[in-house]
Amino acid sequence: MASHFNILGDGAVNAPSCGGSIPPAEIHPRPAWLKVRFFGGENYQDLKRIMRGLGLHTVCESARCPNQGECWEHRTATFMILGDICTRACGFCAVTSGRPAGPPDEDEPERVAQAVEQMRLKYAVVTSVNRDDQPDGGAKIFARTIAAIRKRVPECKVEVLIPDFRGDSTALEIVVAARPDVLNHNVETVPRLYRRVRPGAIYERSLELLRRAKKLSPHMPVKTGMMLGLGEVRDEVLQAMSDLAARGTDILTLGQYLQPTREHLPVVRFVEPREFAEYKQLGQEMGFRHVESGPLVRSSYHAFEQVQAAHQL
C-alpha cells in the first residue's frame, strides 16, 4: 500500500517476535502524548455516508489511522483508489493483502471527483493500494482521477501518494504528466529494516522515484514520510533524511509507528516529542522546505497546511 501509519486498540504492542534486526516489543501502555480523542459528529457521519454511497475506500479506515475522527469531523479524508486489496504484505500495514479479484474499476476516478465535490474540498489527497498485477501499477487510474477532480472542482488542489510502480519510469511519467499539485511517495523506514518492514520494496528504488519526480517537474513539491519506533537508531534516521534531501525532496513527514494488529510488527519504542522536535530542526537545516514531525503526524494529516508552510519558507 502506498501507505499511512496505523493503530491498535489502546496501543498494545505484545506481538510475537518478528526476529531479524527488530527485537520483540515489551508490553507497555501508550504514553500520554499518543492519546487521541475520537470525533464522531455530524460531519463524520456525513462523510461516511458519502464514501459508502459512492462505493469508495479511504486509507483513513483501511489503515486504521488514529486521526480519522478529527480529520473527518473537519471534512478531510484520504481517498484510496485501485480497490482495497494490496498485492504486497508490508509488516506495518493494516490494509488487506492478497490477489485483487479483477482489474481496476474504470469508473472510480469519476466517483472520487463526485465525492470531492459533495465534500466541498479545497484540497484532496489520493493514495492507493499496490497493484503489481497491473502493467502500469495503476498509474493511468491515478492520472484519470486527478483529471476528473480538476474537471469537476477546478479550484481543488490534488496531492497524490503513490506506490513505487516497481521502478517503472513510464508509470511515474504518466502520473507527473497529470500535474498533481504535490507528489508523495513514502520511504517508510531506514534501509536496514526494509526486508522486514517493506519486503516488496527497495530503498534505493524509492529514492530514485523521488529524484526522478523532482527532475520531471522541478516546480512540483515532492514529499515523503517515515515511521519511527520500528527499531531504527538516530544515525540511521539522519542518514535517511540526508539521502532524501539530496534527491530534492521538499516536504518530510515523521511520525510514530503504531501496531495495527497483533499479527503486525511490534512497536520497539515510543519516540518522545522532544526527539521529533529535534528531527524537525535538523531536517530544516538539511534543506527541506518543510518538516512535519511529531508522534501523531501522518502523511496526509494537515496536508494542506504542510504545503502552505513549505511555500512560505
Secondary structure by P-SEA (a helix, b strand, c coil): ccccccccccccccccccccccccccccccccccbbbbbbcaaaaaaaaaaaaaccccccccccccaaaaaaaacbbbbbccccccccccccccccccccccccccaaaaaaaaaaaaacccbbbbbbcccccccccaaaaaaaaaaaaaaacccbbbbbbcccccccaaaaaaaaaacccbbbbbccccccccccccccccaaaaaaaaaaaaaacccccccccccccccccaaaaaaaaaaaaaacccbbbbbbbbbcccccccccccccaaaaaaaaaaaaaacccccccccccccccaaaaaaaaaaac
